[in-house]
Amino acid sequence: MTPGAVFSDQEVARLYRYRAPYPGEVLARLRGLLVPPRTILDVGAGTGALARQMVDFAELVDAVDPSDAMVREGRRLPGGADQRLHWIVGRMEDAPLSGPYGLITAGASLHWLDLDVALPRLRDALAADAVMAVADTETIPGPYRSELDAVIREYSEAEHHAETPDLMETLNATGRFAIQGRERSEPLPFEQSVDDYLGLLHSTSELARVRLGDRATRFDTDVRAIFARHGLDVVRRGIVGVVIWGRPT
C-alpha cells in the first residue's frame, strides 16, 4: 500500500480525532485573512479539522479531499453536517470547484498534491485580493523524543516529507508561491493518554496499522515501553500553530 492510499482506510480516518487541534490563534489568523466573497476552499481537508471550524466565520466552505473514508468521518464529527460546509470527494487537481474564493486553506496537505497541476488551479480559484494560507502544527518535544524518533524510524518505510515551512520556503524561492506573511502561535498545552497517542501515530501514513501489518502490535509494545521508562501514563507536550500565506504564482 502506498503512503497516500493509507488515508482511504476507515480506521485511519477514525483515528484522526486523536491528532492535536489547531490552536485558536490559527483560526483567528484565517478569519482575518478572509475577504469577499466570504467563501473558503479547504484543500486536503481530511476530516475537516479546519473546515468544520471555519464555518463559524465563512458563508460557505468547500472541503475537498480524495478519501471518501475521511469525508464520511468528517460528516459525523462536530460541525460536519453544517449546511455551510460542502464536502467534495475528489483530487484537488481535478475536483469541481465553485470559486472565486475569498480564502484558500491547506492544513499540511500540499506535499500530497501534484503541485505542477494544483498550484496554477489554486491561483486561478482565488478572488483578486484573496490569499492562500497553509496551516500546520509543530510539537515541542518531551524528554522521550529521541527514543520515540528511533522507534518510528525503525518501523517507518515511507519517505519523510519536508516540513511545511520548509516546503513553503522552497516554493517561494523557486517562484511558485509568493509568501506575504508568516505567523506562529504561542504554545498550546496538550495532553492525552498513551492509548490515544498511539491512535494518533496510527493515523499517519507511515505508521497506520494497515501499513504496519503484523508489526503493529510490536510497535505499540515498543512505544509503551518508552513511556513506562519515563514513568508517564499521560503524554504532555506543547503544540505551536504555524500559518504561512500568500499567492501561488
Contacts in CASP RR format, 6 or more apart in sequence:
PFRMAT RR
TARGET T0000
AUTHOR 0000-0000-0000
METHOD contacts of the structure
MODEL  1
MTPGAVFSDQEVARLYRYRAPYPGEVLARLRGLLVPPRTILDVGAGTGAL
ARQMVDFAELVDAVDPSDAMVREGRRLPGGADQRLHWIVGRMEDAPLSGP
YGLITAGASLHWLDLDVALPRLRDALAADAVMAVADTETIPGPYRSELDA
VIREYSEAEHHAETPDLMETLNATGRFAIQGRERSEPLPFEQSVDDYLGL
LHSTSELARVRLGDRATRFDTDVRAIFARHGLDVVRRGIVGVVIWGRPT
1 210 0 8 1.000
1 211 0 8 1.000
3 158 0 8 1.000
3 159 0 8 1.000
3 205 0 8 1.000
3 206 0 8 1.000
3 211 0 8 1.000
4 112 0 8 1.000
4 205 0 8 1.000
6 12 0 8 1.000
6 205 0 8 1.000
6 208 0 8 1.000
6 210 0 8 1.000
6 211 0 8 1.000
7 13 0 8 1.000
7 46 0 8 1.000
7 66 0 8 1.000
7 67 0 8 1.000
7 69 0 8 1.000
7 70 0 8 1.000
7 205 0 8 1.000
8 67 0 8 1.000
8 68 0 8 1.000
8 69 0 8 1.000
9 69 0 8 1.000
9 208 0 8 1.000
9 210 0 8 1.000
10 69 0 8 1.000
10 72 0 8 1.000
10 73 0 8 1.000
11 202 0 8 1.000
11 208 0 8 1.000
11 209 0 8 1.000
11 210 0 8 1.000
12 69 0 8 1.000
12 202 0 8 1.000
12 203 0 8 1.000
12 208 0 8 1.000
12 210 0 8 1.000
13 46 0 8 1.000
13 47 0 8 1.000
13 67 0 8 1.000
13 69 0 8 1.000
13 70 0 8 1.000
13 72 0 8 1.000
13 73 0 8 1.000
13 74 0 8 1.000
14 73 0 8 1.000
15 199 0 8 1.000
15 200 0 8 1.000
15 202 0 8 1.000
15 203 0 8 1.000
16 46 0 8 1.000
16 47 0 8 1.000
16 49 0 8 1.000
16 70 0 8 1.000
16 73 0 8 1.000
16 203 0 8 1.000
17 47 0 8 1.000
17 77 0 8 1.000
18 192 0 8 1.000
18 196 0 8 1.000
18 197 0 8 1.000
18 199 0 8 1.000
18 200 0 8 1.000
18 203 0 8 1.000
19 49 0 8 1.000
19 200 0 8 1.000
19 203 0 8 1.000
20 137 0 8 1.000
20 139 0 8 1.000
20 188 0 8 1.000
20 190 0 8 1.000
20 200 0 8 1.000
20 239 0 8 1.000
21 49 0 8 1.000
21 188 0 8 1.000
21 190 0 8 1.000
21 239 0 8 1.000
22 49 0 8 1.000
22 50 0 8 1.000
22 53 0 8 1.000
22 135 0 8 1.000
22 137 0 8 1.000
22 241 0 8 1.000
23 137 0 8 1.000
23 185 0 8 1.000
23 186 0 8 1.000
23 188 0 8 1.000
23 239 0 8 1.000
23 240 0 8 1.000
23 241 0 8 1.000
24 185 0 8 1.000
24 188 0 8 1.000
25 183 0 8 1.000
25 185 0 8 1.000
25 186 0 8 1.000
25 241 0 8 1.000
26 135 0 8 1.000
26 185 0 8 1.000
26 241 0 8 1.000
26 242 0 8 1.000
26 243 0 8 1.000
27 50 0 8 1.000
27 53 0 8 1.000
27 54 0 8 1.000
29 133 0 8 1.000
29 183 0 8 1.000
29 243 0 8 1.000
30 50 0 8 1.000
30 54 0 8 1.000
30 103 0 8 1.000
30 105 0 8 1.000
30 133 0 8 1.000
30 135 0 8 1.000
30 243 0 8 1.000
31 54 0 8 1.000
31 57 0 8 1.000
33 103 0 8 1.000
33 131 0 8 1.000
33 133 0 8 1.000
33 245 0 8 1.000
34 40 0 8 1.000
34 57 0 8 1.000
34 58 0 8 1.000
34 102 0 8 1.000
34 103 0 8 1.000
35 102 0 8 1.000
35 103 0 8 1.000
35 127 0 8 1.000
35 129 0 8 1.000
35 130 0 8 1.000
36 102 0 8 1.000
36 127 0 8 1.000
37 59 0 8 1.000
37 100 0 8 1.000
37 101 0 8 1.000
37 102 0 8 1.000
37 127 0 8 1.000
38 57 0 8 1.000
38 58 0 8 1.000
38 59 0 8 1.000
38 60 0 8 1.000
38 102 0 8 1.000
39 58 0 8 1.000
39 59 0 8 1.000
39 60 0 8 1.000
39 61 0 8 1.000
39 62 0 8 1.000
39 98 0 8 1.000
39 99 0 8 1.000
39 101 0 8 1.000
39 102 0 8 1.000
39 103 0 8 1.000
40 51 0 8 1.000
40 54 0 8 1.000
40 58 0 8 1.000
40 60 0 8 1.000
40 61 0 8 1.000
40 62 0 8 1.000
40 101 0 8 1.000
40 102 0 8 1.000
40 103 0 8 1.000
40 104 0 8 1.000
40 105 0 8 1.000
41 61 0 8 1.000
41 62 0 8 1.000
41 64 0 8 1.000
41 97 0 8 1.000
41 99 0 8 1.000
41 101 0 8 1.000
41 103 0 8 1.000
41 104 0 8 1.000
41 105 0 8 1.000
41 122 0 8 1.000
41 125 0 8 1.000
42 48 0 8 1.000
42 50 0 8 1.000
42 51 0 8 1.000
42 54 0 8 1.000
42 61 0 8 1.000
42 62 0 8 1.000
42 63 0 8 1.000
42 64 0 8 1.000
42 104 0 8 1.000
42 105 0 8 1.000
42 106 0 8 1.000
42 107 0 8 1.000
43 64 0 8 1.000
43 92 0 8 1.000
43 104 0 8 1.000
43 105 0 8 1.000
43 106 0 8 1.000
43 107 0 8 1.000
43 109 0 8 1.000
43 110 0 8 1.000
43 113 0 8 1.000
43 118 0 8 1.000
43 122 0 8 1.000
44 63 0 8 1.000
44 64 0 8 1.000
44 65 0 8 1.000
44 66 0 8 1.000
44 92 0 8 1.000
44 106 0 8 1.000
44 107 0 8 1.000
44 109 0 8 1.000
44 112 0 8 1.000
45 51 0 8 1.000
45 63 0 8 1.000
45 64 0 8 1.000
45 65 0 8 1.000
45 70 0 8 1.000
45 71 0 8 1.000
45 87 0 8 1.000
45 109 0 8 1.000
46 63 0 8 1.000
46 65 0 8 1.000
46 67 0 8 1.000
46 70 0 8 1.000
46 71 0 8 1.000
46 74 0 8 1.000
46 109 0 8 1.000
47 70 0 8 1.000
47 71 0 8 1.000
47 73 0 8 1.000
47 74 0 8 1.000
47 77 0 8 1.000
48 63 0 8 1.000
48 74 0 8 1.000
48 77 0 8 1.000
48 80 0 8 1.000
49 107 0 8 1.000
50 105 0 8 1.000
50 107 0 8 1.000
50 135 0 8 1.000
51 61 0 8 1.000
51 63 0 8 1.000
51 85 0 8 1.000
51 105 0 8 1.000
52 74 0 8 1.000
52 77 0 8 1.000
52 78 0 8 1.000
52 79 0 8 1.000
52 80 0 8 1.000
52 82 0 8 1.000
52 85 0 8 1.000
54 61 0 8 1.000
54 105 0 8 1.000
55 61 0 8 1.000
55 79 0 8 1.000
55 82 0 8 1.000
55 84 0 8 1.000
55 85 0 8 1.000
58 84 0 8 1.000
58 103 0 8 1.000
59 84 0 8 1.000
60 84 0 8 1.000
60 86 0 8 1.000
61 84 0 8 1.000
61 85 0 8 1.000
61 86 0 8 1.000
62 86 0 8 1.000
62 88 0 8 1.000
62 97 0 8 1.000
62 98 0 8 1.000
62 101 0 8 1.000
63 71 0 8 1.000
63 85 0 8 1.000
63 86 0 8 1.000
63 87 0 8 1.000
63 88 0 8 1.000
64 88 0 8 1.000
64 90 0 8 1.000
64 92 0 8 1.000
64 95 0 8 1.000
64 97 0 8 1.000
65 71 0 8 1.000
65 87 0 8 1.000
65 88 0 8 1.000
65 89 0 8 1.000
65 90 0 8 1.000
66 89 0 8 1.000
66 90 0 8 1.000
66 91 0 8 1.000
66 92 0 8 1.000
67 89 0 8 1.000
68 89 0 8 1.000
71 87 0 8 1.000
71 89 0 8 1.000
74 80 0 8 1.000
74 87 0 8 1.000
75 81 0 8 1.000
75 87 0 8 1.000
79 85 0 8 1.000
86 98 0 8 1.000
88 95 0 8 1.000
88 96 0 8 1.000
92 113 0 8 1.000
92 118 0 8 1.000
92 121 0 8 1.000
92 122 0 8 1.000
93 113 0 8 1.000
93 114 0 8 1.000
93 117 0 8 1.000
93 118 0 8 1.000
93 121 0 8 1.000
97 121 0 8 1.000
97 125 0 8 1.000
99 125 0 8 1.000
99 127 0 8 1.000
100 125 0 8 1.000
100 126 0 8 1.000
100 127 0 8 1.000
100 128 0 8 1.000
100 130 0 8 1.000
101 125 0 8 1.000
101 126 0 8 1.000
101 127 0 8 1.000
101 130 0 8 1.000
102 126 0 8 1.000
102 127 0 8 1.000
102 130 0 8 1.000
103 130 0 8 1.000
103 131 0 8 1.000
103 132 0 8 1.000
103 133 0 8 1.000
104 122 0 8 1.000
104 125 0 8 1.000
104 126 0 8 1.000
104 130 0 8 1.000
104 131 0 8 1.000
104 132 0 8 1.000
104 133 0 8 1.000
105 132 0 8 1.000
105 133 0 8 1.000
105 134 0 8 1.000
105 135 0 8 1.000
106 132 0 8 1.000
106 133 0 8 1.000
106 134 0 8 1.000
106 135 0 8 1.000
107 134 0 8 1.000
107 135 0 8 1.000
107 136 0 8 1.000
107 164 0 8 1.000
108 134 0 8 1.000
108 135 0 8 1.000
108 136 0 8 1.000
108 137 0 8 1.000
108 164 0 8 1.000
110 118 0 8 1.000
110 134 0 8 1.000
110 164 0 8 1.000
110 167 0 8 1.000
111 161 0 8 1.000
111 162 0 8 1.000
111 167 0 8 1.000
115 171 0 8 1.000
115 176 0 8 1.000
119 171 0 8 1.000
119 176 0 8 1.000
119 177 0 8 1.000
119 248 0 8 1.000
120 248 0 8 1.000
122 132 0 8 1.000
122 248 0 8 1.000
123 247 0 8 1.000
123 248 0 8 1.000
123 249 0 8 1.000
126 132 0 8 1.000
126 247 0 8 1.000
126 248 0 8 1.000
131 180 0 8 1.000
131 245 0 8 1.000
131 246 0 8 1.000
131 247 0 8 1.000
132 177 0 8 1.000
132 245 0 8 1.000
132 246 0 8 1.000
132 247 0 8 1.000
132 248 0 8 1.000
133 243 0 8 1.000
133 244 0 8 1.000
133 245 0 8 1.000
133 246 0 8 1.000
134 164 0 8 1.000
134 168 0 8 1.000
134 243 0 8 1.000
134 244 0 8 1.000
134 245 0 8 1.000
135 241 0 8 1.000
135 242 0 8 1.000
135 243 0 8 1.000
136 163 0 8 1.000
136 164 0 8 1.000
136 165 0 8 1.000
136 241 0 8 1.000
136 242 0 8 1.000
137 239 0 8 1.000
137 240 0 8 1.000
137 241 0 8 1.000
137 242 0 8 1.000
138 163 0 8 1.000
138 239 0 8 1.000
138 240 0 8 1.000
138 241 0 8 1.000
138 242 0 8 1.000
139 237 0 8 1.000
139 238 0 8 1.000
139 239 0 8 1.000
139 240 0 8 1.000
140 187 0 8 1.000
140 237 0 8 1.000
140 238 0 8 1.000
140 239 0 8 1.000
140 240 0 8 1.000
141 237 0 8 1.000
142 236 0 8 1.000
142 237 0 8 1.000
143 230 0 8 1.000
144 226 0 8 1.000
144 227 0 8 1.000
144 229 0 8 1.000
144 230 0 8 1.000
144 232 0 8 1.000
147 226 0 8 1.000
147 229 0 8 1.000
148 223 0 8 1.000
148 226 0 8 1.000
151 219 0 8 1.000
151 222 0 8 1.000
151 223 0 8 1.000
151 226 0 8 1.000
152 201 0 8 1.000
152 206 0 8 1.000
152 207 0 8 1.000
154 222 0 8 1.000
155 206 0 8 1.000
155 207 0 8 1.000
155 212 0 8 1.000
155 215 0 8 1.000
155 219 0 8 1.000
156 206 0 8 1.000
156 207 0 8 1.000
157 206 0 8 1.000
157 211 0 8 1.000
158 205 0 8 1.000
158 206 0 8 1.000
158 211 0 8 1.000
160 206 0 8 1.000
161 167 0 8 1.000
162 170 0 8 1.000
164 242 0 8 1.000
164 244 0 8 1.000
165 182 0 8 1.000
165 242 0 8 1.000
165 244 0 8 1.000
168 177 0 8 1.000
168 179 0 8 1.000
168 244 0 8 1.000
169 179 0 8 1.000
171 177 0 8 1.000
172 178 0 8 1.000
172 179 0 8 1.000
175 249 0 8 1.000
176 248 0 8 1.000
176 249 0 8 1.000
177 246 0 8 1.000
177 247 0 8 1.000
177 248 0 8 1.000
177 249 0 8 1.000
178 246 0 8 1.000
178 247 0 8 1.000
178 248 0 8 1.000
178 249 0 8 1.000
179 244 0 8 1.000
179 245 0 8 1.000
179 246 0 8 1.000
180 245 0 8 1.000
180 246 0 8 1.000
180 247 0 8 1.000
181 244 0 8 1.000
181 245 0 8 1.000
181 246 0 8 1.000
182 242 0 8 1.000
182 243 0 8 1.000
182 244 0 8 1.000
182 245 0 8 1.000
183 242 0 8 1.000
183 243 0 8 1.000
183 244 0 8 1.000
184 240 0 8 1.000
184 241 0 8 1.000
184 242 0 8 1.000
185 240 0 8 1.000
185 241 0 8 1.000
185 242 0 8 1.000
186 240 0 8 1.000
187 238 0 8 1.000
187 239 0 8 1.000
187 240 0 8 1.000
188 238 0 8 1.000
188 239 0 8 1.000
188 240 0 8 1.000
188 241 0 8 1.000
189 236 0 8 1.000
189 238 0 8 1.000
189 239 0 8 1.000
190 236 0 8 1.000
190 237 0 8 1.000
190 238 0 8 1.000
190 239 0 8 1.000
191 234 0 8 1.000
191 235 0 8 1.000
191 236 0 8 1.000
191 237 0 8 1.000
192 200 0 8 1.000
192 234 0 8 1.000
192 235 0 8 1.000
193 233 0 8 1.000
193 234 0 8 1.000
193 235 0 8 1.000
194 223 0 8 1.000
194 224 0 8 1.000
194 227 0 8 1.000
194 232 0 8 1.000
194 233 0 8 1.000
194 234 0 8 1.000
194 235 0 8 1.000
196 235 0 8 1.000
197 223 0 8 1.000
197 235 0 8 1.000
198 220 0 8 1.000
198 223 0 8 1.000
198 224 0 8 1.000
201 207 0 8 1.000
201 223 0 8 1.000
202 208 0 8 1.000
202 209 0 8 1.000
202 212 0 8 1.000
202 216 0 8 1.000
205 211 0 8 1.000
207 219 0 8 1.000
209 216 0 8 1.000
212 219 0 8 1.000
227 233 0 8 1.000
227 235 0 8 1.000
END
